């Protein structure tokens, strides 16, 4: 497939008018939307900004490649655009971006399309080619240039494949280890050089930076006369996978990645872990350090690689705790949602029939305490532990979580057991580090499971379970006996927290608290679930109302995007409001927090219970006061929508 099959001329922008990064993204998305290549510009924009939050796609050298892979895309498309003056795209080299490629890939993009996008990414490493692009004046010239460049690359590839076949035919009894560059994953560099390094490149979406980093490392290695082998972890999965022999022979390993890659295989090797952008812009530095062994040594025990040395990366304690907690919650949520909704439906059938009804008994068995809900806290604890101590920590963490369930220590006891198990395994690694190498294989299958389980189990039994059991009982009793005024205040707080960061730590803290009470109270009445669900539904609904009734305050693109938020709001998907909050945080966040707080407080004033952890309007019928729940959501949404509508300035006035 030709690159120009994806880079269609009707979407090209030869004179980008934007002067800021946000305006450039909006202009590029508008081109996609006009051509019908995307079906949900709001979702697509959200995914673009999600990728930007991970690292800027302004890769330097005057190039920006914002991209997203999402169901909002109808057909794989690349929007080409030029800015003659250039603009600040927060590029890695702090230089203005002049050439833009917005990549829109559908969730189920085929291998042919993904390979074509990879080919595009590799072309952009060539600075001469970029200069030629800047001199074009029409979409036809851009297409012709790409077609010519791709044809040239195809000819070179064919020549390399021919040379490879001839060498293979002449080397039946010889070594074939030092071969010249080709794109099928063979070793690249100087055939006479003894310097050999291996690399892995990966980015979150796997459709752009992964392959640009691969090509940059290969080209630089060839210039330096160093042999290199590069594995890519793209959208198609791992390609050109490194062999054990290659890793053993390598003087060093480069991991240029913004997502997790398999690291245990690099045990004992000098490993440089850098962002994928460094693979593109700092390829010479990485290769030189890898060849010289100037990198921390990785030690892998039980499948988890740990760095030794001063250059190991560090993150804040708060960020680490949040990451570990979210790992547990993300794995627990399917059990919460699936089991909770089935359990809620069983309550509905119980009202219509009787507790002995076979359907009621079936649903309660599947979703309740002997089914999905039985796994909530063990899964939470296990995957918190695994995030900290990797696979050896999973089993003691899950057992600690199960002990918390059986002892009534509940959600809080499970949290404590999960963090304990993770750090116990880390401690055991350090304790057993000095043991003879001959018994390394016994550590993950014998020493860690036995000692990890014994330590976690003993501390849980004698310390955590009694303490958190009493605390959990007190908390549930206190919440159950709250007066109306205090309940309303807590409802206001939980509802407002759902809008502070719309899916971030505050939002997750409120939702996690409600889940904890929901799963520990014994009756799963869902009083606090009502508050957080109402609070979480308000922001997208408020955006939808404001864009509908205050049309002059929003651009045409924003009005179209606002319609999507009706569906997202009804579905309890708070994140639908993120693009609007990112564009105007003060007005949008303040308005939404106020409305969400009112909605959460009203659910407690009216004693509303929603016995389901997710679903929005689709589970409203399961509430004890369904109409009042919908009224609370409506009041909060109208308040936020009105505040935003009156407060927001017209597009021409927004600075």
N, C-alpha and C positions, 0 to 999 in steps of 0.2 A: 504494500500500500504506500502511495506517495504521501508525503507530509502535507502537500497542498490539498489532499482529499479531506483533511481535517481543518486546515487553515484556509477556509473559504473566503473568497474576495469580498463578499457582501458584508462580512463582519469587520473587515479591516478599517482601522482609523488612521489615516495618514497624517493628521494634524490634531493630536490630542489637545483638548482645551483645558484640561485639569491643571491646577497649580499646586494641589496637595495630594497626598497619598489617598486619603478618603475619597476625594473627588475622582481620582484616576480609577479607583476600584468601581465606583458607581458608574462611570462612563463606560468602562469595559463590560460591566454586567448589563447595562442598558443595551449595548450592541448585541449581546447574546440573547437578551429577552426579545428584542425586536425581530430577530431572525427566527424565533421559535425554537432555539436550540436548548433552552431551559424551560421548565414548567413551574418553578417556584423560586423567583428571584430572592425572596426573603431567606429561605433556607439555604440557597446557594451562597448568599452573602454571609450568612452566619458561619458556614463551613470555610469560606475564604478567610474570615477573621480568626476562626479557630486555628487554622494553619499558620496565620501570621503571628498568633500568640506564642506558638512554639518556637519560631525563629523567623526573622524577616526573609521574605523571598526576593528582596532586593539583593541579588547575589554579587553585585559589584561590577565594575567594568561597563557601567552604563546600562545594565540589563536588570529587569525585574520580571519574575515569573510567578505571579500569584496563581494558585491552583487549588482545586478541590475535587474530590471524588465523592459523589452523592447521588441519591435518587432524584434530586432536583434537575438532573441533566437528562435531556431527551436523546441527544446524539453527541458523541465525542467531538469536541470542537476546540480549536486554538484561535483566540482573537489576537491578531497582530496589531500593534499600535506604535506610533512614533510621536515623541514630544520634542519639538525643535529646541525649545528653551531648556527642557529638562525640569525635573522636580525632585523634591526630597522624598524618597521612598524608604527611608531608614535603611539604606544599603549597608552592606557589611564593610565597604571601604569608605563610607561617609560621603560618597560622590553622588551627584544627581543621576537619576535614571532617565535615559532617552528612548530606549527600546523596551517594549512591553509584550509579553506573551501570557495571556490569561488562558490557562488550561482548564477545560471543563470535561471531566470524565464521569460517565455514568457508573453507578455502583457495580453493575455487571459487565463492565467493559471487556470486550474480547481480547484475546492474546494479540491478534493482529494490530488492533488499535493501540494497545499498550506498548508493543514493540515500536510502532511508529512514533509515539510520544517519546520513547527512549532515544530514538534516532534524532529527533528534533533537539533534545536536550544536549546530546553529544556535539551537535553542530555549533552550539552557542559558545563552546569553549574557544573557538577560532576567532581571535580579535579582528583579523582581516575580513572575515565574513561579516562581522557586525558592522565594520566600517562600510562595506558594500551595501548593507541593508540601510544604513543611514542616508545613503546617497540616492535611494529610490524615491520616485515621486508618485507612482501609481500602484494600485493593488496588483495589476498585471505584471509590473516589474518585480514586485516582491515574489509572486508565484514563480516567475521564470527563474529567478535567482535560486530559490529553494529547489526547484526541479533539477537545475543544473548541478547544484551542490550534492544533491542526493544521488544523482546518476554517477557523479565522480566518485562518491564514496562506495557505490555499488561495484564500480569497476575495480577499485582498489581491493575491495573485499574478495572479489572473484579471483584476482591475481594472488592474494594471500592464500586462499583456499587451494588454488592450484599448486602453489609452492609447498604448502603443507602436505598435500597428497604426494607430491614428488619426494619430499623428504621422508615421509613415512614409508614409501616404497623402497627407498635406499637405506633405510635404517632398521631393517628387520632384526639385526643383531647388535645394533648400536644404541647409544643414548640419544634421547630426544628431549632432554630436559631444558636446553637453552634455545628456545625458538624465538622468532621475531614476533612483533605485535600483530594480533588479529583480534577481532571482536567476539570470537567464540570462547574466550577465556584462557587461551594459551599464555605462556609466560612471555612477558614483554621486556625488552631491554637490549643489553649488549651480550651477544652470544659468548664472548670471552670473559665476561665479568663473573667473579665468584660471589659478588654481593647479591643477595637475594632476600626480598621481603614479601610478605603477603598482606593483603588488605581486605576489609569488608566495608562496603558502603550501604547506607540505608537511610531513608527519610520516611516520615509518617505516612505519606500517601503513596510513595514508591513510584511516582510517575515523572519526576523531573530531576531533583537534586541527586538522587541515587546514581543516575547514569552520568550526570555532569561530573560528579566527583570521581567516578570510575575512569572516565576519559581523561580528566585532568591529571590523575595519578599516573596513568599509563604514559601519557605524553611527556610528563616531566621525568619519569623514570628513564625513558628512552633518551632524553636529552642528557641525563646525568650518567648514562651508561650503566644503569643498575637494573637487574632483573626484578620483575614484579609480577604477581598474580593477584587479580582482584575478583572477589566474589561480590555479587550484587543481591541485595534483599529488596526487590521491587514488588510491584503489584502482582506479578506472576509468581511470587515466591522466590526462594533462593536460587540463583543461577550461577553457573561456574563455581560450584561449591568446592572449597579448599579441601584437599586430601590430607590425611594424617602425615604422609611423607613430606608434603610441601610445607606443612606447619613445622614439622621437626627440623627441616633444613633451613627454614627462614631465620635470618639474624634478628628480625623483629616483626611485630604485627601492628598494623594500623587499623583501627576501628573508627571510621568516620561515619557516625550514625546518630540519628535523633530518635531512635527507637531501640528496643531491646533486640539483641542478636544473640545467637548461641555462643557463650563465652567459655564454657567448661573445657572445650577442646584446646584452649590456649594456656592451659595450666603450665606454669613454670617458664613461660616465654615473656620477654619484654613487650609490653602492650601499651600503645598510645591510644587512649580513648578521647576522641575529639568530636565536636559537632560536624555534621556532614558538610557544612559550609567551609570548614577548614580544609576538607579534602579538595574543594574547588579552588580556594584562594591561597591556601598555605601548603600546597602539595609538596613543594621542594623542602620546606622545613620538616614536614612529617616524614618524608622518605629519608632525609639525612639523619634524623634522630633514630629512626627504626634501624638503619644500617649500622649506626654506631652503638646500638643497644641503649641509647639514652632514653629509657622509658621504665616505668615501674613494672615490677615482676608480678604476674598474676598467679595466685594460688587458688586452685579449685578443689573444694571439698564438698562432697554431696551435691555436686551440680551447681554450686554457687561460687562464682569467681570473685576474689577479693584482691584489691590492689595493695602492694607494699611499696612504700616510698613517699616522698614528700609531694610528688606531683599528683597524687590521687585527688580526685575532685571531692568537694565538700558541699553539703547543702545545710540550711539552717535546721535546728532541732524541730521547730514548728512545722516546717515544710515536710520533713521526714515523717513526723507523726501523722500529719494529714494524709500523706501519700499512702502510708501503711493502713490507716483507718479506711480510706476510700477503696483500697484493694479488697478489704473484707466486706464492706458494704456493697460494692458492685457485684461480688459473687453471691451475696446473700439476697439481693433484691429479687432475682427471679423466683426464689422460694417465697418471698414475702408477697409479691404480686400474684403469682399463680395460686398459691395456697390461700392467700387472703381473699381473693375474689371468689374462689370456689366456696370458701367458708361463708362468705357474705351471701352468696346465692342460696346456700343451704338454709340460712336464717330466713330468707324470703320464702322458700318452700315450706319451712317449718310453720310459718304463720298461716300459710294457705292450707297445709295438711296437718301433720302431727310429727312429733319427734321420732316416732317409729316408722315413718315413711321410708321405704327403701332408698329413694333418691336422696333424702336428707341424710340418711346414714352413710350412703356412699360418698357424698360430697364432703361430709364432715370427717370421714376416715381419710380421704385423699388429702384434703387441705388442712385438717386440724392437727391436734397434738400428737397423733400417731402417724401423720403423713408429712406434708411439706413443712408445717410449722415446727415439727420436731427437729428439723435440721437447721433452723435459722441460726441459733446461737453457736452450735458447733461449726457451721460453715463460716460464720463471721470470724470466730476466734481462729479457726484453722488458716484462713487466707490472710488475716492480719499477721499471723506468725510466719506464714510462707513469704510474705512481702519483706519481712525482716531477715529471716534465717534461711530462706529458700526451702527446697523440698524436705530436708530433714526435720524442719519445724512444723510441717503440716500436721502430722499425726499427733504429736503431743498437744498442739494447739486445739485440734478438734476434740480430743479427749477432755482437755480442760474445759472447753465450752460445754460438752455434754455433762460434765460434773456440775457445772454452774446451773444447767437446766434442772438436774435431778435434786439439787440442794436448795432450789429457790433463790440462788444468787442471781439468776436471770441475766438480763442484758448487760448489766454492769460487771457482773462476775465473768461473763464471757469476754468482754473487752479486756479485762485485766489478764485473764488466762492467755489470750492471744498475744498480747505484748510480752508477757512473761515467757511464753514458749519461744518466741523469736529470739529474745536476748539470751535465753538459756542456751540455745543451740550455738549462738555466736560465742558465748563463753566456753562451751565445750570444744569448739574448734581451737580456740587459743590454748585450752588446757591440754588437748591431745596433740598439739602441733609438734611437740618434741618426740613423739613416739617413732619407732623405727619405720622406715618407708615400706618395709615388707608387709605391714598390717594396715596400710592406707586403705586398701579395699574393704576392710572390715568396719571402718569408721561409719559410712553411711548406712550399712545394712545391719550393724550390730551395736556399736558403741553409742551413736547418736540416738537411735530409737529407744534403747533400754534406759540409758541415763537421762535422756531428755524427758521421757515419760515419767520416770521415777521422781525427778525433781519437780516437774510441773504438777504432777498428781499430788505429791505430798504438800506442796505450798498451797495448792488449791483447796485441798481437803482440810488443812489445819488453819489456814489464814484467810484466803480469799472467800471461800464459800460461807463461813460463819459471818464475816464482816459484811460482805455484799448481800448475803441473804437477809440480814437484819436491816441493812440500808434499803434494799429493794422493797421489803415489806413496809417499812416506814414511808417510803416515797409513794407507793401505790395507795396506802391508806390516807396519806396527806392529800394527794390529788383527789382521791374519792370524796374527801370531806371538805374540800375547798368551798367556801361560801361563794355566792354568786359574784360578788365584787372582785374577789381574788381570781376566780376562774376567768372572768372577763379580762382582767389585766394580763393574765398569762396567755389568753387567746390573742389579745392585741400584740403581745410580744412575738409569739410564734408566727402569726400572720405577717407581721411587718418584716421579720427575718427572712421570710420566703422571697422578698423583693429586694433585699439589700444588694445581693450580688447575683441573683437569678441563676442558681445552679452551682455557685461557689461555696466556700466554707460556711458562711452564715446560713445559706439556704439548706445545705446538707446537715448542719448542726440541728436546725429546727426539725427537719424531717427525721433525722436519726433519733432525736428525743421522742418524737411521736411514735416512731416504730418501736422504740424500747418499751414505752408504756403499753403500746398496743399488743406486744408479744408477751408482756410480763404480768399483765393485770389479771389474767385468769378468765376474764369475761369478754375480752376483745371488743368492748363496746365502741371504741373508735372516737371518743370525745375529742382527743387532741388531733386525731387524723382529720377530723372535720375542720379544725382551725387551720392546719397547714395546707390542706387541699384547697380550701376557699382562698387562702392567702396566695397560693401559687397560681390559681386560675385568673386572678385579677389582672396582672401586668399585660399579658397578651390581649385580653378582652378590652382593657382600657385603651391600648394602642389602636385596636380595631375601631372602637367607638370614636376616638379622637380623630382618626383619619377619615371616618365616614361623615361626621357632623361638623368638623372644622377643616374642610377641604383646602381652604385658602392658606392654611398654616403648613401644608405639606406639599412636597413636589408630586408630580404625577406618578413617579416611580414609587414613592412612599405610600401613596394612596392605594396603588395596586397591591403593594406588599402588605398593607394593613388588613386587607380582606382575608389573607391567609391566617391572620392571628385570631379570627373568630374560631376557626377549626382548632388551632393549637390551644386556645384558651379553654374551650369546651372539653378538650382532651387532657387538661392538667399538664400541659407542656410549657412551663414558664419560659424556657429558653427562646421562645418565639419573639420575645421583646428585646433580646440582646442587641440586634443590629441598631434599633432605635436608641437604646440606652448608650451604646458606644458612640453614636453620633451626637447625642445631646444629654450627657449623663446627669447634669444637675436637675434639669426639669423632669426628665423621664423617671429617674430613680426616686426623686422626692415625691412626685405624684403617685407613683406605684406603691411606695412604702406606706403612704397615708391610707390609700384605698385598701391595701392588703391588711393593714392593721385593723381597720374598721370591720372588714369581712370576718377576720379571725375572731375579733371580740364579739361580734353578733352571734357567731355559732355557739359561744359559751353562754351568752345572755339568754339564748333560746334553748339551751340544753340539747344541742343537736349532736347526734352520734352518727358517724359514717363507718360501718364495719367492713371497710375495704381500704387497702393502702394505696390504691391508684385507680385511675379511670375517669376522674372528673364527672361530667354530666352523665356519663354512661353507667355510673354506679350510684347516681343520686337517688334512684328509686329504692335503694337498699337502706337509706338513712331513715331514722325514726321520724324525722320531720322533713321529708323531701322538699316540700315547697318552701319551707323556711330556709333550708340550706341554699336553694337556688336564689331566694330573695337576698340572702346575705352576700352571695357572690355578685348579684346584680347591683346591689347598693354600693359595694366596694368598687366595682368596675366603673359605675357611673361617676362616683366621686373622683376617682383617679382620672377618668377620661375628661371630665369637666375642668379639673385643675390644669391638666396638661394642655387642653385645648385653648383655654383662656391665657395661660402663661406663655406658651410657646410663641416665638416670633415667626413672622412670615419668612419663607425661604430667602427672599431678597435681603432680609434684615439680619439673618443669622450670620455671625462672623466666625 
